[in-house]
Amino acid sequence: MAVSTTLTISEAREKLPQLLELAHAGHEVFIQDPRQGKTRLVPVPVPAAAGPRHFGLHAGEVWMSDDFNAPLPDAFWLNDRAK
């Protein structure tokens, strides 16, 4: 069961570093605003670092058509499916 803490905005301003530590430790931290209600403080996970990139790793697996840079037909731009 997660521990829950509710504070007012002025209390949260004074204790923000401690509240961040609590949220990262898995505690539920709520900040109460009389005009807008409660807001929950939650940590945003840091994505795992991707490994180093290796140039040429998939060489020969990708191709590009000869007409890649050719202008598209008017039917494409006009959404004309009949042509």
Protein Blocks (a to p, Z undefined) as FASTA:
>chain_A
ZZdddddfklmmmmmmmmmmmmmnopacddddfknopadddddddddddddddehklgok
accdfklmpccdfklmnopakZZ
